[in-house]
Amino acid sequence: HEVVLVDRKEHFSMGLRKLWELVGHATIADGSRSRDALRERGIRVVRGEIDEIDPMARAAMVDGEMLEADYLVVALGAVSRPDLIPGLAEHGHDVWDLAGVPGATEALAQFGGGRIVVLIAGAPYPCPPAPYECAIHIHEHLRGRGIRDRSEILVSTMQPMLMPNAGREGSDWMGEQLTQRDIGHQVASKVERVEPGRVGFAGSEIEFDVLVTVPPHRAPAVVKDSGLTGEGEWVTVDPATLATSHPNVFGIGDVTQILLANGLPLPKAGVMAELEGMRVAAAIAADLQGGETPPPFDGTGACFIEMGPASAALVHGNWYATPEPQVSIAEPDAAHAAEKRVFESERLERWFGS
């Protein structure tokens, strides 16, 4: 049997590196690994643009070449779409896209005082706590430069609370973390437009000197065109098996949507994508080898919320619990921050050998 990975990018890096580079803690390059290293494991790596997906045939057109498969796993992620809000791309720095990090880093380096706004302009988006991590990292960065006292930081979200997936208790906890650091925050603020130095909401506006954005996200157009999203925006999969409605076609990671008991979607987080991928891989292997079906994906996972360069909280979620997800937050400490770095290094070693 042959395993084929199709990706248009040569290098892999974890999303956590973007905020580290933004405030100078580490570089994206240091956490980047070539996907070519996977060839050492016997994986065929195809670098190219996916032009078309045919789920009925379990096939994909890649740079004009049709690749057919016995099993197809769609893991194309969520695409940042600042174009959906007038002025957002022109006047904001999108650090959810690797291409936006250099500009944001330069803007922060040149900032000498004023107001920095971290704007959540759409949801769902990858890594729900990350905008608040971003604001706290910026807070610590400005303190280190000695200009925090002449700077204002504001987080604005269009969501009804700061972290809907974590419920009212988790959102209140995050609000306390921001308040302790004199970081302003507002909820239920839907962006209508962005102009030079100004964000426009329905009936109000805020001014900024630097705007860091979390744009709306969507499934890639090639996924939408394949019919895998149906009438919605994301690939619908079975919560237990990650299977789509097409035989032997699976969806994992940010490109999917799994609705929870409370009607909210499963968080789009790297750790969830990893766990989903492991379950799908085990199911495919069992099917090929005539083995026992692996346990279902249970919707549990944990992630770290950084509170600066040397402290992090640990969030654990049983997302499939009823009548609503069960979420716990372990208070920030240095051990959790160290564990987050180990989380990255262990996986880079396991996947790429270094």
N, C-alpha and C positions, 0 to 999 in steps of 0.2 A: 504494500500500500504506500502511496505517496502523499505527503502532506505539503500543501502549497500555501504560502503566505503572499498575498498581494497587498502592496502598500506603495503609495506614491512618494513617500519620504524615505530617505536613506537611513536617517538616525532616529532613535527613540530616546525620549527623556520624559520623566514624570512631570506632571503639572505643577507639583510643589516647587520646582526649581524656578518657576517664573517669578514668584514673589520673592524668593531668595535673591535673585539677580536684581530685582527692582530696587531693593534697599541695600545691596552690596554684601549680603551674607555669604553668597556663593554664586557660581556662574552656571548657566544652563549647559555650557560646553563640558564642564567637569562631570556632569551627570548624564551625558549623552553617550549612547552606544550604537554602533552600526548594526543594522539588522542583518548584514551579511554574515555576522558571527553565527547566526542560526543555521547556516549551511553546514557548519561543523557537526550539527546534530542530525544531518540528513534531511533537513527541511529545504524545499525548493523555494527560493525567495524571488518573487517577480516584482520588479519595481516599475510601476506604470500607473496611468490614470484609468480608473474604471469608467468605461463609457456607457455600459448597460448591464443590468442584472435581470436575468430571466429565472425567477424562482420556480416556475413550473418545470423547466429543464435543468434546474440546478446548475446554471451556467452564468458566466460573466464575460463580457467583452472588455478586454484590457488592451488599450492602444491598438485597437483593430484586430486583436487575436482573441478568438473564443476559447475560454477555458471551461471545460465541463467537469463535473464532480459527482461523486456518489453522495457526498454530504457537503452542504454549503452553510458556512457560518458567517453571518453578516455582523460586522463589528466596526462600522464606519464612523461611529461617534456622532457628536452634535456639532454643527457648524455655527460659528458666530455670525450673526446677521445684523450688524449695525445699520445697514441700509434700510431696515424696516422702520426706523425713526428718523425723521428729517433732521439733518445736522449732526447726528450722533457720530458718524464716522469722521466728519470734517473737524469737529471741535473736541472730541474725547480721545482718550488713550485706552484702547482695548487690550488689557493684559490677560484676557482669556484666550487670546490668539498670540502665538509666539511672535508673529510679525509685529505686534504692537508693543512688545516689551522694550525694545531699544528706545523708542520715542518717549515712553512713560518714564524710563530710567533717566533720560536726559532732562525731561521736564522737572522731575523731582530734584535732580542735582542742581538745576538752575533756580529752583524755588528759594526765595529769601524771606518769605513771610506772606500772609494773606490766607485765603481759604482754599482748602483741598476738599473736593467732593468725590466720594466713592458712590457711584450711581448704579443701582441694580435696575436695569431698564426692561428686563423681561425674565420670565420664569416658565418652565424649569431651566436651570443652567447647571453646568458641571461643578461639583464640589460646593454644596450649599453654604457651608460656613466660611468659605474662602474670602468673600468680600469683607467680612469682619476681621479676619486674619490680616487682610491687606491694610485696613485702617489702623489696626494696632501696630503692625510693622512700621507703617509710616509715622505713627506717633513716636515710637522708639527711635526711629531714624532721625526725626527732627529734634528730639531731646539730645541725641548724641551730637548733633551739630550746634546745639545751643540756641535754636530758633523756635522751640516749641511755644515759648511764651508770646510770640508774635504771630502764631499760626492758629488757624481754626480748622478742625477736621469734622466733616459731616458725612454720615452714611444715609443714603436715601433709597428706599426700596418700594417697589410697586406692590409688594406682598402685604397681606393683612397683619402680619407679625414678622419679627426678624427671622425666625427659623421655623416656618410652619411644620416641617417634618418632625421637629423636636417638641412640638406642642407649645402651649402657653408657658409651662414651667421652663422649658429649655430656652424659649425666646426671652423670658424675663431674666434668666441667668445671663444670657448674652448682653441684654440691655444693661445689666449691672456692671459687666466687664467694661463696656464702652463708657458708661457714666464715670466709673472710677478713674478713667484716663481722660476725662473731659472731652470725649468724642461725642458729638451730637448725632442723633439718629431720628429718622422719621419713617413712618410706614404708610401703606395705602396711598402712595404718591405716584401716580401713573404719568410717565413722561409723554408729552405731546410733541415737543420739538427741542432742539438745542441750537443756540445761537452763540456767537462769540462772547464768551464770558458769562453766559446765562443759560439756565435750564428752565424750560417752560412746562408747567403742569397745568391741569385744569383749574383755572382760577388763581394760580399763584406762580411764583418763579423764585429761583435762588441764583445768586451770582457765584462765580468761582474764578480762581486763578489757575488751578490745575484740576482737570476732570479725568478721573479714572473710571472706566465704564465696564459694566457687565451687560453686554448687549443681549437682545433676544437671541435664542438659539433654535435651530431647526435641524431636522434630519437632512443629510445631503440630498441634493436634487435627484441624483441617480437612484437613491433609495425610494424617494417619493414617486418617481416615474415608473418604478418596478411594480407598483401596486402593493408593496408590502405594508404600507402605512394605512391602507384602506381609505376611509374618509377623514382620518386624523392626521396628526403631524409626525407620529412616531410609529415604529414597528411594534405591533401588538404580539406578545408571546405568552405562552402558558407559564404562569408564575412558578410552577414546580419543575418544568422540564426545559424552559426557554425555547420550546418549539413554536414555529409559526404555523399557519394553517396549511402550509405546503409540506408534503412528506420530506423528511430529512433536510429541512431548511430551518436553521436556528438563528436567533438574534441575541446578542449579548452587549452589555455596556450601555453607553449613553444614547445610542440610536434607538433603544427600546423604551417602551413605557409599560410599567406594571402598576396598576391602580391598587392601592391598599384598602383596608377595611374602612378607613375614614374618608375615602375618596381622593386622597392625595397620592401623587406618584411616588414610587420607590426612588430614593435619592440617586441622582446621577453622580456616582463616586467611583474612583479607580478601584477601590477595594471590592466593591460590589461587582464590577466588571471582571475582576480577577476570579472571584468565587464563582460567578456564572460561567466563565470560560472553563474552569476546572470541572464543573459539573457536566457541561456539554461534551468536553473531551472524554470524560469517563464514560458517558453514555454511548458515544460513538465507538470507543474502544470495546466496550462490552458487546455492542451490536455486532461488530466485526468478528469478535472472537467467540461469540456465543456465551458470553459470561453473564453474571448476575447484574441486573439493572441497578445502577448506583442510587443511593438515597436521593430524594428530591432536594432541589435548592430550597433552603428554608428561610431565606430572607433575613438572616442575621449578619451583622458586620460591625466593625469598629473603625474609627478614624481619629486622627489627632487634630486638635485645633490649636495652632500656635498663638502664644501670647507674647511674642517677642522672640529674640534670638536664642533664649535659653530656657524657655518655659512653654509647656503645652498642656492642654486638657485632653482627656481621653473620653470619646463619646462611643457608647455601645448601643446599638439598636436592634431590637427584635421587630423588624418592620412588618412582618406578616401577622403579628399578634392581633387579636380582636378584643374589644371593638375598635381599638386603635393601637398604633405601634407603642411598644414599651421602650423608652429611651432613658438611659442613665448617663450622667456626666461626672467623671472623676475630676476633681479640682486640679488646676494647673500646677505642674512642678517640673523640675529639671529632668527627672527620670523619663517622663513622657516625651520631652523634647528629644532626648537621646534615642528613645525607642523609635521615634519617627525617622531619624536618620538611618537607623539600623534597618527599618522597614524598606527604605530605598536601597541601601547597599546590598542587603540579602537578596533582593529580587534581581538586581542587576547582575549579581554573581550567578544566581541560579539560571537566569534566562540567557545571559550573554557570555558568561564565563569570566567576567572581570568587573 
